[in-house]
Amino acid sequence: MLTASSFASISDLRDKTASIVKQVNTTGKKIILSQNKPVGVFLSIDEYNALLKLSFPAEKATPQEIKAYQASSHGEEAVEAFAFLDALQ
């Protein structure tokens, strides 16, 4: 859910960098940067790494992580996708 605290202007980022960094690291929530419209997202390094891992699951995920994902609530949806990826190898 987006709230007013989910947004910061470029000026806010310039003037309150330390506070914004602390907020992101403390809460783990993303901050949408705006310059009259959304122009970027400021997020924690953990969130960034998680997104990277998700963007290339076949290259980054370990076999144990794939099996855990398949066993999770998303597993049924993912089984077909993983079978497709396995067929490509």
Distance bins in CASP14 RR format, pairs under 12 A and 6 or more apart:
PFRMAT RR
TARGET T0000
AUTHOR 0000-0000-0000
RMODE 2
METHOD distances of the structure
MODEL  1
1 29 0 0 0 0 1 0 0 0 0 0 0
1 30 0 0 0 0 0 1 0 0 0 0 0
2 29 0 0 0 0 1 0 0 0 0 0 0
2 30 0 0 0 0 1 0 0 0 0 0 0
2 31 0 0 0 0 0 1 0 0 0 0 0
2 32 1 0 0 1 0 0 0 0 0 0 0
2 34 0 0 0 0 0 1 0 0 0 0 0
2 38 0 0 0 0 0 1 0 0 0 0 0
2 41 0 0 0 0 0 1 0 0 0 0 0
3 23 0 0 0 0 0 1 0 0 0 0 0
3 27 0 0 0 0 0 1 0 0 0 0 0
3 29 0 0 0 0 1 0 0 0 0 0 0
3 30 0 0 0 0 0 1 0 0 0 0 0
3 31 0 0 0 0 0 1 0 0 0 0 0
3 32 0 0 0 0 0 1 0 0 0 0 0
4 12 0 0 0 0 0 1 0 0 0 0 0
4 31 0 0 0 0 0 1 0 0 0 0 0
4 32 0 0 0 0 0 1 0 0 0 0 0
4 34 0 0 0 0 0 1 0 0 0 0 0
5 12 0 0 0 0 0 1 0 0 0 0 0
5 16 0 0 0 0 0 1 0 0 0 0 0
5 19 0 0 0 0 0 1 0 0 0 0 0
5 20 0 0 0 0 0 1 0 0 0 0 0
5 23 1 0 0 1 0 0 0 0 0 0 0
5 24 0 0 0 0 0 1 0 0 0 0 0
5 26 0 0 0 0 0 1 0 0 0 0 0
5 27 0 0 0 0 1 0 0 0 0 0 0
5 29 1 0 0 1 0 0 0 0 0 0 0
5 30 0 0 0 0 0 1 0 0 0 0 0
5 31 0 0 0 0 1 0 0 0 0 0 0
5 32 0 0 0 0 0 1 0 0 0 0 0
6 20 0 0 0 0 0 1 0 0 0 0 0
6 23 0 0 0 0 0 1 0 0 0 0 0
6 24 0 0 0 0 0 1 0 0 0 0 0
6 27 0 0 0 0 0 1 0 0 0 0 0
6 28 0 0 0 0 0 1 0 0 0 0 0
6 29 1 0 0 1 0 0 0 0 0 0 0
6 30 1 0 0 1 0 0 0 0 0 0 0
6 31 1 0 0 1 0 0 0 0 0 0 0
6 32 1 0 1 0 0 0 0 0 0 0 0
6 33 0 0 0 0 0 1 0 0 0 0 0
6 34 0 0 0 0 0 1 0 0 0 0 0
6 38 0 0 0 0 0 1 0 0 0 0 0
6 41 0 0 0 0 1 0 0 0 0 0 0
6 42 0 0 0 0 0 1 0 0 0 0 0
6 43 0 0 0 0 0 1 0 0 0 0 0
7 13 0 0 0 0 0 1 0 0 0 0 0
7 20 0 0 0 0 0 1 0 0 0 0 0
7 23 0 0 0 0 0 1 0 0 0 0 0
7 29 0 0 0 0 0 1 0 0 0 0 0
7 30 0 0 0 0 0 1 0 0 0 0 0
7 31 1 0 0 1 0 0 0 0 0 0 0
7 32 1 0 1 0 0 0 0 0 0 0 0
7 33 1 0 0 1 0 0 0 0 0 0 0
7 34 1 0 1 0 0 0 0 0 0 0 0
7 35 0 0 0 0 0 1 0 0 0 0 0
7 36 0 0 0 0 0 1 0 0 0 0 0
7 37 0 0 0 0 0 1 0 0 0 0 0
7 38 0 0 0 0 1 0 0 0 0 0 0
7 39 0 0 0 0 0 1 0 0 0 0 0
7 40 0 0 0 0 0 1 0 0 0 0 0
7 41 0 0 0 0 0 1 0 0 0 0 0
7 42 0 0 0 0 0 1 0 0 0 0 0
8 14 0 0 0 0 1 0 0 0 0 0 0
8 15 0 0 0 0 1 0 0 0 0 0 0
8 16 1 0 0 1 0 0 0 0 0 0 0
8 17 0 0 0 0 1 0 0 0 0 0 0
8 19 0 0 0 0 1 0 0 0 0 0 0
8 20 1 0 1 0 0 0 0 0 0 0 0
8 21 0 0 0 0 0 1 0 0 0 0 0
8 23 0 0 0 0 1 0 0 0 0 0 0
8 24 0 0 0 0 1 0 0 0 0 0 0
8 29 0 0 0 0 0 1 0 0 0 0 0
8 30 0 0 0 0 0 1 0 0 0 0 0
8 31 1 0 1 0 0 0 0 0 0 0 0
8 32 1 0 0 1 0 0 0 0 0 0 0
8 33 1 0 1 0 0 0 0 0 0 0 0
8 34 1 0 0 1 0 0 0 0 0 0 0
8 35 0 0 0 0 0 1 0 0 0 0 0
8 38 0 0 0 0 0 1 0 0 0 0 0
8 39 0 0 0 0 0 1 0 0 0 0 0
8 40 0 0 0 0 0 1 0 0 0 0 0
8 41 0 0 0 0 0 1 0 0 0 0 0
8 42 1 0 0 1 0 0 0 0 0 0 0
9 15 0 0 0 0 1 0 0 0 0 0 0
9 16 0 0 0 0 1 0 0 0 0 0 0
9 20 0 0 0 0 0 1 0 0 0 0 0
9 31 0 0 0 0 0 1 0 0 0 0 0
9 32 0 0 0 0 0 1 0 0 0 0 0
9 33 1 0 0 1 0 0 0 0 0 0 0
9 34 1 0 1 0 0 0 0 0 0 0 0
9 35 1 0 0 1 0 0 0 0 0 0 0
9 36 0 0 0 0 1 0 0 0 0 0 0
9 37 0 0 0 0 0 1 0 0 0 0 0
9 38 0 0 0 0 0 1 0 0 0 0 0
9 39 0 0 0 0 1 0 0 0 0 0 0
9 40 0 0 0 0 0 1 0 0 0 0 0
9 42 0 0 0 0 0 1 0 0 0 0 0
10 16 0 0 0 0 0 1 0 0 0 0 0
10 17 0 0 0 0 0 1 0 0 0 0 0
10 20 0 0 0 0 0 1 0 0 0 0 0
10 31 0 0 0 0 0 1 0 0 0 0 0
10 32 0 0 0 0 0 1 0 0 0 0 0
10 33 1 0 0 1 0 0 0 0 0 0 0
10 34 1 0 0 1 0 0 0 0 0 0 0
10 35 1 0 1 0 0 0 0 0 0 0 0
10 36 0 0 0 0 1 0 0 0 0 0 0
10 37 0 0 0 0 0 1 0 0 0 0 0
10 38 0 0 0 0 0 1 0 0 0 0 0
10 39 1 0 0 1 0 0 0 0 0 0 0
10 40 0 0 0 0 1 0 0 0 0 0 0
10 42 0 0 0 0 0 1 0 0 0 0 0
11 17 0 0 0 0 0 1 0 0 0 0 0
11 20 0 0 0 0 0 1 0 0 0 0 0
11 33 0 0 0 0 0 1 0 0 0 0 0
11 34 0 0 0 0 1 0 0 0 0 0 0
11 35 0 0 0 0 1 0 0 0 0 0 0
11 36 0 0 0 0 0 1 0 0 0 0 0
12 18 0 0 0 0 0 1 0 0 0 0 0
12 19 0 0 0 0 1 0 0 0 0 0 0
12 20 1 0 0 1 0 0 0 0 0 0 0
12 23 0 0 0 0 0 1 0 0 0 0 0
12 31 0 0 0 0 1 0 0 0 0 0 0
12 32 0 0 0 0 0 1 0 0 0 0 0
12 33 0 0 0 0 1 0 0 0 0 0 0
12 34 0 0 0 0 1 0 0 0 0 0 0
12 35 0 0 0 0 0 1 0 0 0 0 0
12 42 0 0 0 0 0 1 0 0 0 0 0
13 19 0 0 0 0 1 0 0 0 0 0 0
13 20 1 0 0 1 0 0 0 0 0 0 0
13 21 0 0 0 0 1 0 0 0 0 0 0
13 23 0 0 0 0 0 1 0 0 0 0 0
13 24 0 0 0 0 0 1 0 0 0 0 0
13 31 0 0 0 0 1 0 0 0 0 0 0
13 32 0 0 0 0 0 1 0 0 0 0 0
13 33 1 0 0 1 0 0 0 0 0 0 0
13 34 0 0 0 0 1 0 0 0 0 0 0
13 35 0 0 0 0 1 0 0 0 0 0 0
13 39 0 0 0 0 0 1 0 0 0 0 0
13 40 0 0 0 0 0 1 0 0 0 0 0
13 41 0 0 0 0 0 1 0 0 0 0 0
13 42 1 0 0 1 0 0 0 0 0 0 0
14 20 0 0 0 0 1 0 0 0 0 0 0
14 33 0 0 0 0 0 1 0 0 0 0 0
14 35 0 0 0 0 0 1 0 0 0 0 0
16 22 0 0 0 0 1 0 0 0 0 0 0
16 23 0 0 0 0 1 0 0 0 0 0 0
16 24 0 0 0 0 0 1 0 0 0 0 0
16 31 0 0 0 0 0 1 0 0 0 0 0
16 42 0 0 0 0 0 1 0 0 0 0 0
17 23 0 0 0 0 0 1 0 0 0 0 0
17 24 0 0 0 0 0 1 0 0 0 0 0
17 31 0 0 0 0 0 1 0 0 0 0 0
17 33 0 0 0 0 0 1 0 0 0 0 0
17 42 0 0 0 0 1 0 0 0 0 0 0
18 24 0 0 0 0 0 1 0 0 0 0 0
18 25 0 0 0 0 0 1 0 0 0 0 0
19 25 0 0 0 0 0 1 0 0 0 0 0
19 26 0 0 0 0 0 1 0 0 0 0 0
19 31 0 0 0 0 0 1 0 0 0 0 0
19 42 0 0 0 0 0 1 0 0 0 0 0
20 26 0 0 0 0 0 1 0 0 0 0 0
20 27 0 0 0 0 0 1 0 0 0 0 0
20 28 0 0 0 0 0 1 0 0 0 0 0
20 29 0 0 0 0 0 1 0 0 0 0 0
20 30 0 0 0 0 0 1 0 0 0 0 0
20 31 1 0 1 0 0 0 0 0 0 0 0
20 32 0 0 0 0 0 1 0 0 0 0 0
20 33 0 0 0 0 1 0 0 0 0 0 0
20 42 1 0 0 1 0 0 0 0 0 0 0
20 43 0 0 0 0 0 1 0 0 0 0 0
20 44 0 0 0 0 0 1 0 0 0 0 0
21 27 0 0 0 0 0 1 0 0 0 0 0
21 28 0 0 0 0 0 1 0 0 0 0 0
21 31 0 0 0 0 1 0 0 0 0 0 0
21 42 0 0 0 0 1 0 0 0 0 0 0
21 43 0 0 0 0 0 1 0 0 0 0 0
21 44 0 0 0 0 1 0 0 0 0 0 0
21 45 0 0 0 0 0 1 0 0 0 0 0
22 28 0 0 0 0 0 1 0 0 0 0 0
22 29 0 0 0 0 0 1 0 0 0 0 0
22 31 0 0 0 0 0 1 0 0 0 0 0
22 42 0 0 0 0 0 1 0 0 0 0 0
22 44 0 0 0 0 0 1 0 0 0 0 0
23 29 1 0 0 1 0 0 0 0 0 0 0
23 30 0 0 0 0 0 1 0 0 0 0 0
23 31 1 0 0 1 0 0 0 0 0 0 0
23 42 0 0 0 0 1 0 0 0 0 0 0
23 43 0 0 0 0 0 1 0 0 0 0 0
23 44 0 0 0 0 0 1 0 0 0 0 0
24 30 1 0 0 1 0 0 0 0 0 0 0
24 31 1 0 1 0 0 0 0 0 0 0 0
24 32 0 0 0 0 0 1 0 0 0 0 0
24 33 0 0 0 0 0 1 0 0 0 0 0
24 41 0 0 0 0 0 1 0 0 0 0 0
24 42 1 0 0 1 0 0 0 0 0 0 0
24 43 1 0 0 1 0 0 0 0 0 0 0
24 44 1 0 1 0 0 0 0 0 0 0 0
24 45 0 0 0 0 1 0 0 0 0 0 0
24 46 0 0 0 0 0 1 0 0 0 0 0
24 47 0 0 0 0 1 0 0 0 0 0 0
24 48 0 0 0 0 0 1 0 0 0 0 0
25 31 0 0 0 0 0 1 0 0 0 0 0
25 42 0 0 0 0 0 1 0 0 0 0 0
25 43 0 0 0 0 0 1 0 0 0 0 0
25 44 1 0 1 0 0 0 0 0 0 0 0
25 45 0 0 0 0 1 0 0 0 0 0 0
25 46 0 0 0 0 1 0 0 0 0 0 0
25 47 0 0 0 0 0 1 0 0 0 0 0
26 44 0 0 0 0 1 0 0 0 0 0 0
27 42 0 0 0 0 0 1 0 0 0 0 0
27 43 0 0 0 0 0 1 0 0 0 0 0
27 44 0 0 0 0 1 0 0 0 0 0 0
27 46 0 0 0 0 0 1 0 0 0 0 0
27 47 0 0 0 0 0 1 0 0 0 0 0
28 42 0 0 0 0 0 1 0 0 0 0 0
28 43 1 0 0 1 0 0 0 0 0 0 0
28 44 1 0 1 0 0 0 0 0 0 0 0
28 45 0 0 0 0 0 1 0 0 0 0 0
28 46 1 0 0 1 0 0 0 0 0 0 0
28 47 1 0 0 1 0 0 0 0 0 0 0
28 48 0 0 0 0 0 1 0 0 0 0 0
28 50 0 0 0 0 0 1 0 0 0 0 0
29 41 0 0 0 0 0 1 0 0 0 0 0
29 42 0 0 0 0 1 0 0 0 0 0 0
29 43 0 0 0 0 1 0 0 0 0 0 0
29 44 0 0 0 0 1 0 0 0 0 0 0
29 46 0 0 0 0 0 1 0 0 0 0 0
29 47 0 0 0 0 1 0 0 0 0 0 0
30 38 0 0 0 0 0 1 0 0 0 0 0
30 40 0 0 0 0 1 0 0 0 0 0 0
30 41 1 0 1 0 0 0 0 0 0 0 0
30 42 1 0 0 1 0 0 0 0 0 0 0
30 43 1 0 1 0 0 0 0 0 0 0 0
30 44 0 0 0 0 1 0 0 0 0 0 0
30 46 0 0 0 0 0 1 0 0 0 0 0
30 47 1 0 0 1 0 0 0 0 0 0 0
30 48 0 0 0 0 1 0 0 0 0 0 0
30 50 0 0 0 0 0 1 0 0 0 0 0
30 51 0 0 0 0 0 1 0 0 0 0 0
31 38 0 0 0 0 0 1 0 0 0 0 0
31 39 0 0 0 0 0 1 0 0 0 0 0
31 40 0 0 0 0 1 0 0 0 0 0 0
31 41 1 0 0 1 0 0 0 0 0 0 0
31 42 1 0 1 0 0 0 0 0 0 0 0
31 43 1 0 0 1 0 0 0 0 0 0 0
31 44 0 0 0 0 0 1 0 0 0 0 0
31 47 0 0 0 0 0 1 0 0 0 0 0
32 38 1 0 1 0 0 0 0 0 0 0 0
32 39 0 0 0 0 1 0 0 0 0 0 0
32 40 1 0 0 1 0 0 0 0 0 0 0
32 41 1 0 1 0 0 0 0 0 0 0 0
32 42 1 0 0 1 0 0 0 0 0 0 0
32 43 0 0 0 0 1 0 0 0 0 0 0
33 39 1 0 1 0 0 0 0 0 0 0 0
33 40 1 0 1 0 0 0 0 0 0 0 0
33 41 1 0 0 1 0 0 0 0 0 0 0
33 42 1 0 1 0 0 0 0 0 0 0 0
33 43 0 0 0 0 0 1 0 0 0 0 0
34 40 0 0 0 0 1 0 0 0 0 0 0
34 41 0 0 0 0 0 1 0 0 0 0 0
34 42 0 0 0 0 0 1 0 0 0 0 0
41 47 0 0 0 0 1 0 0 0 0 0 0
41 48 0 0 0 0 1 0 0 0 0 0 0
41 51 0 0 0 0 1 0 0 0 0 0 0
42 48 0 0 0 0 1 0 0 0 0 0 0
43 49 0 0 0 0 0 1 0 0 0 0 0
43 50 0 0 0 0 1 0 0 0 0 0 0
43 51 1 0 0 1 0 0 0 0 0 0 0
43 52 0 0 0 0 0 1 0 0 0 0 0
44 50 0 0 0 0 1 0 0 0 0 0 0
44 51 0 0 0 0 0 1 0 0 0 0 0
45 51 0 0 0 0 0 1 0 0 0 0 0
45 52 0 0 0 0 0 1 0 0 0 0 0
46 52 0 0 0 0 0 1 0 0 0 0 0
46 53 0 0 0 0 0 1 0 0 0 0 0
47 53 0 0 0 0 0 1 0 0 0 0 0
47 54 0 0 0 0 0 1 0 0 0 0 0
48 54 0 0 0 0 0 1 0 0 0 0 0
48 55 0 0 0 0 0 1 0 0 0 0 0
49 55 0 0 0 0 0 1 0 0 0 0 0
49 56 0 0 0 0 0 1 0 0 0 0 0
49 60 0 0 0 0 1 0 0 0 0 0 0
50 57 0 0 0 0 0 1 0 0 0 0 0
50 60 0 0 0 0 0 1 0 0 0 0 0
50 61 0 0 0 0 0 1 0 0 0 0 0
50 65 0 0 0 0 0 1 0 0 0 0 0
51 57 0 0 0 0 0 1 0 0 0 0 0
51 60 0 0 0 0 0 1 0 0 0 0 0
52 59 0 0 0 0 0 1 0 0 0 0 0
52 60 1 0 0 1 0 0 0 0 0 0 0
52 61 0 0 0 0 0 1 0 0 0 0 0
53 59 0 0 0 0 1 0 0 0 0 0 0
53 60 1 0 1 0 0 0 0 0 0 0 0
53 61 1 0 0 1 0 0 0 0 0 0 0
53 62 0 0 0 0 0 1 0 0 0 0 0
53 65 0 0 0 0 1 0 0 0 0 0 0
53 66 0 0 0 0 0 1 0 0 0 0 0
53 69 0 0 0 0 0 1 0 0 0 0 0
54 60 0 0 0 0 1 0 0 0 0 0 0
54 61 0 0 0 0 1 0 0 0 0 0 0
54 65 0 0 0 0 0 1 0 0 0 0 0
54 69 0 0 0 0 0 1 0 0 0 0 0
54 74 0 0 0 0 0 1 0 0 0 0 0
54 78 0 0 0 0 0 1 0 0 0 0 0
55 61 0 0 0 0 0 1 0 0 0 0 0
56 85 0 0 0 0 0 1 0 0 0 0 0
57 63 0 0 0 0 0 1 0 0 0 0 0
57 65 0 0 0 0 1 0 0 0 0 0 0
57 66 1 0 0 1 0 0 0 0 0 0 0
57 69 0 0 0 0 1 0 0 0 0 0 0
57 70 0 0 0 0 0 1 0 0 0 0 0
57 74 0 0 0 0 0 1 0 0 0 0 0
57 78 0 0 0 0 1 0 0 0 0 0 0
57 81 0 0 0 0 1 0 0 0 0 0 0
57 82 0 0 0 0 1 0 0 0 0 0 0
57 84 0 0 0 0 0 1 0 0 0 0 0
57 85 1 0 0 1 0 0 0 0 0 0 0
58 65 0 0 0 0 0 1 0 0 0 0 0
58 66 0 0 0 0 1 0 0 0 0 0 0
58 69 0 0 0 0 0 1 0 0 0 0 0
58 78 0 0 0 0 0 1 0 0 0 0 0
58 81 0 0 0 0 1 0 0 0 0 0 0
58 82 0 0 0 0 1 0 0 0 0 0 0
58 83 0 0 0 0 0 1 0 0 0 0 0
58 84 0 0 0 0 1 0 0 0 0 0 0
58 85 1 0 1 0 0 0 0 0 0 0 0
58 86 0 0 0 0 1 0 0 0 0 0 0
58 87 0 0 0 0 0 1 0 0 0 0 0
58 88 0 0 0 0 1 0 0 0 0 0 0
58 89 0 0 0 0 1 0 0 0 0 0 0
59 65 0 0 0 0 0 1 0 0 0 0 0
59 66 0 0 0 0 0 1 0 0 0 0 0
59 85 0 0 0 0 1 0 0 0 0 0 0
59 88 0 0 0 0 0 1 0 0 0 0 0
59 89 0 0 0 0 0 1 0 0 0 0 0
60 66 0 0 0 0 0 1 0 0 0 0 0
61 67 0 0 0 0 1 0 0 0 0 0 0
61 68 0 0 0 0 1 0 0 0 0 0 0
61 69 1 0 0 1 0 0 0 0 0 0 0
61 70 0 0 0 0 0 1 0 0 0 0 0
61 78 0 0 0 0 0 1 0 0 0 0 0
61 81 0 0 0 0 0 1 0 0 0 0 0
61 82 0 0 0 0 1 0 0 0 0 0 0
61 85 0 0 0 0 1 0 0 0 0 0 0
62 68 0 0 0 0 1 0 0 0 0 0 0
62 69 0 0 0 0 0 1 0 0 0 0 0
63 69 0 0 0 0 0 1 0 0 0 0 0
63 70 0 0 0 0 0 1 0 0 0 0 0
63 82 0 0 0 0 0 1 0 0 0 0 0
63 86 0 0 0 0 0 1 0 0 0 0 0
64 70 0 0 0 0 0 1 0 0 0 0 0
64 71 0 0 0 0 0 1 0 0 0 0 0
65 71 0 0 0 0 0 1 0 0 0 0 0
65 72 0 0 0 0 0 1 0 0 0 0 0
65 78 0 0 0 0 0 1 0 0 0 0 0
65 82 0 0 0 0 0 1 0 0 0 0 0
66 72 0 0 0 0 0 1 0 0 0 0 0
66 74 0 0 0 0 0 1 0 0 0 0 0
66 75 0 0 0 0 1 0 0 0 0 0 0
66 78 0 0 0 0 1 0 0 0 0 0 0
66 79 0 0 0 0 0 1 0 0 0 0 0
66 81 0 0 0 0 0 1 0 0 0 0 0
66 82 1 0 0 1 0 0 0 0 0 0 0
66 83 0 0 0 0 0 1 0 0 0 0 0
66 85 0 0 0 0 1 0 0 0 0 0 0
66 86 0 0 0 0 1 0 0 0 0 0 0
67 75 0 0 0 0 1 0 0 0 0 0 0
67 78 0 0 0 0 0 1 0 0 0 0 0
67 79 0 0 0 0 0 1 0 0 0 0 0
67 82 0 0 0 0 1 0 0 0 0 0 0
68 74 0 0 0 0 0 1 0 0 0 0 0
68 75 0 0 0 0 1 0 0 0 0 0 0
68 78 0 0 0 0 0 1 0 0 0 0 0
69 75 1 0 0 1 0 0 0 0 0 0 0
69 76 0 0 0 0 0 1 0 0 0 0 0
69 77 0 0 0 0 0 1 0 0 0 0 0
69 78 1 0 1 0 0 0 0 0 0 0 0
69 79 0 0 0 0 1 0 0 0 0 0 0
69 81 0 0 0 0 0 1 0 0 0 0 0
69 82 0 0 0 0 1 0 0 0 0 0 0
70 76 0 0 0 0 1 0 0 0 0 0 0
70 77 0 0 0 0 1 0 0 0 0 0 0
70 78 1 0 1 0 0 0 0 0 0 0 0
70 79 1 0 1 0 0 0 0 0 0 0 0
70 80 0 0 0 0 0 1 0 0 0 0 0
70 81 0 0 0 0 1 0 0 0 0 0 0
70 82 1 0 0 1 0 0 0 0 0 0 0
70 83 0 0 0 0 0 1 0 0 0 0 0
70 85 0 0 0 0 0 1 0 0 0 0 0
70 86 0 0 0 0 0 1 0 0 0 0 0
71 78 0 0 0 0 1 0 0 0 0 0 0
71 79 0 0 0 0 0 1 0 0 0 0 0
71 82 0 0 0 0 0 1 0 0 0 0 0
72 78 0 0 0 0 1 0 0 0 0 0 0
72 79 0 0 0 0 0 1 0 0 0 0 0
74 80 0 0 0 0 0 1 0 0 0 0 0
74 81 0 0 0 0 1 0 0 0 0 0 0
74 82 0 0 0 0 0 1 0 0 0 0 0
75 81 0 0 0 0 1 0 0 0 0 0 0
75 82 0 0 0 0 1 0 0 0 0 0 0
75 83 0 0 0 0 0 1 0 0 0 0 0
76 82 0 0 0 0 0 1 0 0 0 0 0
77 83 0 0 0 0 0 1 0 0 0 0 0
78 84 0 0 0 0 0 1 0 0 0 0 0
78 85 0 0 0 0 1 0 0 0 0 0 0
78 86 0 0 0 0 0 1 0 0 0 0 0
79 85 0 0 0 0 0 1 0 0 0 0 0
79 86 0 0 0 0 0 1 0 0 0 0 0
80 86 0 0 0 0 0 1 0 0 0 0 0
80 87 0 0 0 0 0 1 0 0 0 0 0
81 87 0 0 0 0 0 1 0 0 0 0 0
81 88 0 0 0 0 0 1 0 0 0 0 0
82 88 0 0 0 0 0 1 0 0 0 0 0
82 89 0 0 0 0 0 1 0 0 0 0 0
83 89 0 0 0 0 0 1 0 0 0 0 0
END
